[in-house]
Every structure is written in C-alpha cells, then in structure tokens.
C-alpha cells in the first residue's frame, strides 16, 4: 500500500495525527489539500515540512 498518515505540528510545536490513509496531496500557497483512499478530503493551513514515503509519514507545519 502507498498511503501515508499525515501529522500536523501546531504553533506550539506539538505533533499529532491529522489524517490517515492519504494518497493525494495538493499544496497551495498557504494550504495543503489532502485526500484519502476513501475519498474524504481535509484542508490544512500548513506547509509541508517532511515527506518520509518509505515510512508512510507526512509531516505538516501549521502556519
């Protein structure tokens, strides 16, 4: 499986699970659109901080 879990680091530096089984990421100027294998979508006011695809882990940082 190629899906990844997305973690969000908030403005206080705390990291938490934000969205599971993500298979599509669309970055915008101040947002990141995420879609999972079930077709569910979430938007985060964040930037991509790290992609660890072998570990199926994506880290976003809140802006």
Buried (B, 14 or more C-beta within 10 A) or exposed (E): EEEBBBBBBEEEEEEEEBBBBBEEBEEEEEBBEBBBEEEEEBEBEBBBBEEEEEEBEBBBBBE
